[in-house]
Amino acid sequence: LKAECTHLGCLVGGLDPARGNRFVCPCHGSEYARDGRVLRGPAPRSLHLARVTVTDDDAVFLSRWTEPDFRLAAGDDPAKPA
């Protein structure tokens, strides 16, 4: 997941056990499920997916996700709050 809030681009923190193990934006309170789906706004969309690559020397690279959104497989629309 790309940890950039879809509201105004703030960096979303890690899973917050106090909020049911959700990702929470510290700026305006948007909440996301473990798979990045938006659960509570003001964020209009789910967190974007990212491809993560780890090299042999442990460098981490993020790149654009180009595959279908696996969150849509169950018929859910990750752009809409649950």
Backbone hydrogen bonds in HBPLUS format (Angstrom, degrees):
<---DONOR---> <-ACCEPTOR-->    atom                        ^
c    i                          cat <-CA-CA->   ^        H-A-AA   ^      H-
h    n   atom  resd res      DA  || num        DHA   H-A  angle D-A-AA Bond
n    s   type  num  typ     dist DA aas  dist angle  dist       angle   num
A0002-LYS N   A0048-HIS O   2.82 MM  46  5.42 167.9  1.83 163.6 160.9     1
A0012-VAL N   A0003-ALA O   2.95 MM   9  5.13 158.8  1.99 126.6 133.6     2
A0005-CYS N   A0010-CYS O   2.74 MM   5  5.26 164.9  1.76 167.3 166.7     3
A0009-GLY N   A0005-CYS O   3.00 MM   4  4.77 135.3  2.21 130.4 140.1     4
A0013-GLY N   A0024-VAL O   3.23 MM  11  5.83 160.8  2.27 148.1 144.3     5
A0016-ASP N   A0022-ARG O   2.76 MM   6  5.40 159.6  1.80 141.4 146.2     6
A0019-ARG N   A0016-ASP O   3.00 MM   3  5.44 154.1  2.07 112.2 120.3     7
A0021-ASN N   A0016-ASP O   2.90 MM   5  4.73 128.7  2.17 128.2 130.8     8
A0023-PHE N   A0032-TYR O   2.92 MM   9  4.97 154.6  1.99 144.7 149.0     9
A0032-TYR N   A0023-PHE O   2.79 MM   9  4.97 156.3  1.84 150.4 155.3    10
A0025-CYS N   A0030-SER O   2.89 MM   5  5.25 166.0  1.91 155.2 159.4    11
A0029-GLY N   A0025-CYS O   3.10 MM   4  5.11 138.7  2.28 137.3 144.0    12
A0031-GLU N   A0040-ARG O   2.93 MM   9  5.00 155.7  1.99 134.9 141.4    13
A0039-LEU N   A0031-GLU O   2.77 MM   8  5.45 174.4  1.77 148.6 149.3    14
A0040-ARG N   A0031-GLU O   3.25 MM   9  5.00 153.7  2.33 136.3 133.2    15
A0033-ALA N   A0037-ARG O   2.79 MM   4  5.25 159.7  1.84 153.2 157.6    16
A0036-GLY N   A0033-ALA O   2.85 MM   3  5.09 161.4  1.88 113.7 118.5    17
A0047-LEU N   A0036-GLY O   2.84 MM  11  4.92 154.8  1.90 147.3 147.1    18
A0046-SER N   A0078-PRO O   3.14 MM  32  5.40 122.9  2.48 127.9 143.3    19
A0051-ARG N   A0063-SER O   2.89 MM  12  5.10 167.6  1.90 150.6 151.5    20
A0063-SER N   A0051-ARG O   2.91 MM  12  5.10 147.6  2.01 142.6 151.1    21
A0053-THR N   A0061-PHE O   2.87 MM   8  5.13 161.1  1.91 152.2 157.8    22
A0061-PHE N   A0053-THR O   2.80 MM   8  5.13 159.5  1.84 153.3 160.0    23
A0055-THR N   A0059-ALA O   2.90 MM   4  5.29 159.7  1.94 151.1 156.8    24
A0058-ASP N   A0055-THR O   2.95 MM   3  5.13 149.8  2.05 119.5 118.2    25
A0072-LEU N   A0069-ASP O   2.98 MM   3  5.73 165.2  2.00 123.0 127.7    26
A0073-ALA N   A0070-PHE O   3.23 MM   3  5.43 157.4  2.28 105.0 111.7    27
A0075-GLY N   A0072-LEU O   2.94 MM   3  5.17 160.0  1.98 114.0 118.4    28
A0080-LYS N   A0077-ASP O   3.01 MM   3  5.73 169.0  2.02 124.3 127.9    29
